[in-house]
Amino acid sequence: MGLYSKDHIIFLGIFFVLLILAIILVKFVFKTQKQKDIFVRCVGGFLLAWIVANRISLAVWMKDALQLIPNTYCGMTSFLISIFALIGKPHDKMFDFLIYVEIFGGLAAIFYPTFLTQGPSFWFFPTLSGMAHHAVGSILCVVLIMSKWFEPSLKRWYMLPLGLCAYTIFGLFLLDVLHIKETMYIDLPILPGTFLKWWFFIIVGSLVASIIEFIYEKCKTAIMKKKEQQINQPKV
């Protein structure tokens, strides 16, 4: 048991198989937007089941009902993005916040999980369900992008810092009122032994997201201009 142990590698293999399957379904099998929308909601429901199972298993294991409340960036994001995939609509502003947190946080947790040794084995359910909701959340992000539910927008750059600030406020409530420790990186450093906490995510995360949005829009504009030139080019 541990990082890149046999069990971890098996899990990564399953993740890649499911990711490729999801891409094939959206790209080649589902022909209409309605079919893609239904698939988005199905994956969202699957993610919701995993995050709920994870919180329940943590509450039972720790014998603490307060563990039912997501108190991490990844846990809260998996819960929220699953809800918006289930009952929301394409291009909802919340995706401009949630997708960045979910895909970067999810992939980081899948490939470098810090909680693998919390139980007796990799398949210890709080550990397994934690890995699963990160994996399914990452797959959902890919499905949302491919299904045209989300497109990077520089005009909505503010959604990420705004959302992360909301997480911090919620974390302060959990910390000061409910006394849940190690919440939203307010009292826990990102890397042990460093001073990097919640503010680092807001500053660096917002900068990285803005760069991605800027590059995406520049590329999109260049492609559209090239297509227009080809259409307007006189035929010989």
N, C-alpha and C positions, 0 to 999 in steps of 0.2 A: 504494500500500500504506500502511496506517495506520488509525488509529481512524476509523470511519465512512467508510471509502473504499468504492468501488463493490463490491469483493469482500466487505468486512465486511457491507455492507447486504444483499448477496445471501445471505450466510450467515444473517443474522438473519431474512430472509424464509423461508428453508428451515426454520429453527427454529420459527417461528410456525406454519407449515403443519403440521409434524409434531406440534407441541403440540396444535393444534386437532383434528387427526386422532385423536390418542390420547384426548382428552376425548370426542369423538363415539363412539369405539369403546366406551369404558368406560360411558358414559352411556346410549347408545341401541342398540348392537349386541350387546354381551355381556349376556345376560339372567341367567345363573346365576353364583353365586359361583365355581364351578369354572372357568368360562371366564375370569373376571377374574383368578383366581389364575394360570392358565396365561399370560395376557398379562403379568402382573407378572414372571413368570420369564423370559419372552421378552425383555422390555425390559431386565431385569437381565443377561441373557446378552449382549445387544447392547452394553450399557455396559461389561461386562467385556472384551469384544473390543476396544473403543476404548481403554480405559485400558492394557491390555496392549500394544496396538500403539503407543500414545504412549510408554510407557516403553522399549520396544525401539528405537523410532526415535530417542529421545534418547540411548540408550546407543551406538547405531551412529554417530550424528552427532558426539557428543562423544568417541567412542572410549574409553568408560569404563563398564565392566560394573556399577559401583555405581549408575549412573543407572537401572538396572532397579528399584531400590528406591524406592517413592514417598516423597519427602521434603518434601512440602507438605501443607497441610490438605486442599486440594481433591483432590490425587492420591490420598492415602491414603483419603479418604472415598469417592471414586468406586470405588476397589477394594473397600473393605469393604461398602459398601451394595449393590454388584452381587452380592457373594457371599451376603449375607443375603437378597437378593431371590431368588436362585437356589435356595438350600438351606434358608433360614430359614422361619419361620412368621409369620402375622399377629400383630401386637401384641408383637413381640419388643422387649425393652427397648432394644436397640441402636438401633432406629429413633428413639427419643426423643432420641438424641444425633446420629445420622448425618444425619437429614433436615434439621435446622436448619443444619448446616454445609454440606451439599450444596446446598440450595436457595438460601441466601443467598450462599454462595461461588460457586456456579455462575452465578447471574444476574449477580453483580458481574463475573465474568470474561468473560461473554458480552458484556455491554454496555460494559465498560471494561477490556478485556484489556491487560495491560502487556507482553505478549510478542509482539505482532504484528510487530515489526521484527527479530525474532531471525534470520530467514532472508531469502532473496532475494525471496519473495513470500508472499502470504496462504496460498497453496496448498502451501507448503513443509510436508512431512508432519508434522514435529514440531509445527508451529504449528497446522495443520489438525486433527490428532488431539487436540491440547490443547483447542481450541475445541469439538471434537465431544464429548469425554467430559464437558465441563462442560454442554453443551446436553442430551445424553442423560440425564445425571444429574439435571438439573432436571426433565425430562419424567418420569423415573422417580418422583421425589418426588410429582408431581401424581397419577400413576397409583396410587401406594401409598395416598395419602390418599383418592382417589375409590373405590378398591377395598376400603376399610375395613381396610387393613393397618396403618394408623397413625391415631391420634387423640390430639391434645394432652392431656396429663395432668399436672396440677399436682403429683400425688403422685410423679411421676417427674422432677421438676425437676432433681434432682441428677445425672441422667445426662449432661447437657451439660457442666457443669464437671468432672465425673469423667472424661469422655471426652477433653476438651481437656487435662486434666492428664496423662492417659496419652500423648497425642500429644507433650507436652513432654518427658516422660521418654524416649520413643522417639527424639525429636529430639536429646536430649543424647547418647544412644548413637551416633546417626549422626554427630554433630558431634565427640565426643571420642574415640570408638573407631575409626570408619571414616573420620573426617576429611572428611565431606561438608559443605561450607559452605552457608550460606544455607538452613538447614533449620528448618522449623516456626516461623519468625519468632523464633528464639532469638538469632541474631546479625545479623538483618536487620530493620530497622524496617518497619512496615506501610506507612507513607508516608515516602519519602526525606526526610531532614533532620529527622525528628521522633524523639522518644524512645519512641514507642508500639510495643510489641513483643507477645510471646505473652500476657502477663498482661492486656493490654487486651481481647483476644478472650474470655478466661475471665470477666472481670468484666462487661463490657458485653453479651457474648453471653448469659450466664446470666440477666442482668437482663431483656433483651429477650424471651428465650424464656419466662421466668416470667410476664411481663406478657401475652404471647400466650396462654399456658395459662390464666391467671386469667380473662381476658376470654372465652375460648372456653367455659370451664366455667360462667361466669355466664350467658352467652347460652344455652347448652344447658339449664341448669336453668330459666331463664325460659320457654323454648319448651316444655319438658316440662310445666311447671305450667299453661301456657295450654291445652295439649292436654287435660290431665286435667280442667280446668274445663269445657272444651267437652263432654267425654264425660259428665261428671257433672251437667251443666246439665239441669234437668228440662224435658222437652218439653211445650209448650203445646198 
